[in-house]
Amino acid sequence: MAELTLDLRALPKTEAYEQLNAHVRAVLEGTTDPIAAMATMSALIHHAFGHLWTGFYRVVEEDKLLRVGPYQGTLGCLEIVFGRGVCGTAAAERRTVLVEDVDAFPGHISCDARSRSEIVVPILNRNGALVAVLDIDADVPSAFDDDDRRGLERIVSWFAEN
């Protein structure tokens, strides 16, 4: 059996994301369950890059409320209101939000005081409806860049295809 989790930290980001996307799609082949996909993606992304926290916040009240879903890392916030913090902003604006320094982000919600930077990617289903956001926190400033945005957006496009 092939290795289920990959450590891709030694690779250039574009190559790492290409490998990770292929691996995610191979592991999820034949799966249509979005929660199973969230759990699998959380584990694969988390172990591939060694982030502080990697997981999903699911939409439980349209345009109002996110609730923690599958994740890897320490405890996450249980609920986040649309428009609050990085996750709530990404959900409300339906765009990826990349934060180099969480202390400089107005209204940042600190679920783990070690978090220094963050990226949040909106998850749309095949009908274009927001179903969740992917939230990744790092314990160093400026951990994320446009390569991460592109790579993660490509990985989570699985939800729009299934």
N, C-alpha and C positions, 0 to 999 in steps of 0.2 A: 504494500500500500504506500502511496506517495505521502510525503510529509504533509500534514494538515495545516501547520502554521509555518510561515516563512519569516525569517529575519532579513529584511531588505535594507537595513540602515547603511550598509557599506556601498550600496549602489547609487549612482546619480538618480535624482528623484524621478526624472521622466522614465528611465528604464525600470526603476522600482515600481512605479505605478502601472506600467505596461504589464509587468509580471504579475502584480497583485490583481489587476483587473481580470487577466486571463485565469488566474487561480480562483478568484471569487466566482466567476462564471462557471468554471468547471465543477466546483463544489456544489453550486446551486442548480446545476443542470437537472431539469425535471421538477424543480420545486416551484410552487406558486404561492406558498404561504409567506406573507410579508413579515410576520413576527419571527419566523424561523430565519428568514433572510437577514433581518436586523441583527439577530443574535450571532449569526455566522459572520456577517460583515464586521460587527463590533470586534469579535475575537481576532479575525484575520488582520484587520487594519491595526488594531492595538499591538499585536505581537510583531507585525511587520516593521513598525516604526518605534515601538517602545514609548508611546505617549503616556502622559499622566492619566488621562481619562478619555475613553472613546465610547460613544453610545448615542442612542436615539431618544428624542422626546417626541411622543406621538400626539397628534391632534385628537383631543377628546371632546372639545367643544369648538366647532368651526369658528375661526376668527376670534377666539376668546382664550382657549386654554390648552397648554401642552402638559403631558404627564410623562414621567420617566418611563422609558421602555428598556429593551435589552441594552446592556452596557458592560464594559470592562473597566475596572478601577475601583477607587474608593466610593463611598456613598455619593449619589448625585442628589440634586434637588428633586423633590417629589413632583412639584408642579411649577410651571412658569406661565405667567400671563402674557398673551400676545403684546408685543411692544416693549416688554421689560427685558433688560439685559441683552446679551448678544443673541441668545436663542430666540427670545421673543421678538427681537428686531428682525432677525432673518425670517422668521415665520410671518410677521406682519407685512414685511416688504417683499417676501418671496424672492430673496436674492442671497447669494453667499456673502457672509460677513467675515472678514479676516481682520483680526485684532492683534497688532504687534505687541501692545502693552495693555493688559487688562485694567491696570490702574488708571489709565488715561481714557477708558471708555465710560462715558456717562451712564450711570445706572447699572454698571456691571454687577452681576449676582455672583458672589463668591461661594461656591459649594465646597471648594478645597482651597485653603489659603496658599498652597504651593503653586497654584496656577499663575502663570506669567503671560501666556499668550493663548489665543484661541481661534478656531475656525469653525463656522457653522454653515452647513449646506442644506438648503431646503430640499425636501423629498416630494416629488410630484408623482401621482399615479398615472395610468394610461389615459385617464380623462382630463388630466391637467390639474386635478385637485391636490392641494397640499395635504399630505397624510402624516408627515413627521419632519423633523430636522435631524441631521447628523451633527453632533457636537464633539469636537476634539479639543482637549486642553493639553498644553505642554508646560513643563516647569522651567522653561527658559524663555526670555523675550524673543520676539521675532522668529519663532520656530517655523512659521508657515509663510508661504509665498504663492505666487500665481501658479507655479507648477503643482502645488498641493491643491489649489482650487480646481484646476483643470482635471487633475487625476481623480480627485474625490467626486467631482461632478460626473465624470465618466463612469465611475464605479456605481454610484447611486442611480444612474440612468436605468439600471436593472428594474427599478420599481415602475418606471413608465413603460417598460417593455413587457412586463409580466402581469 
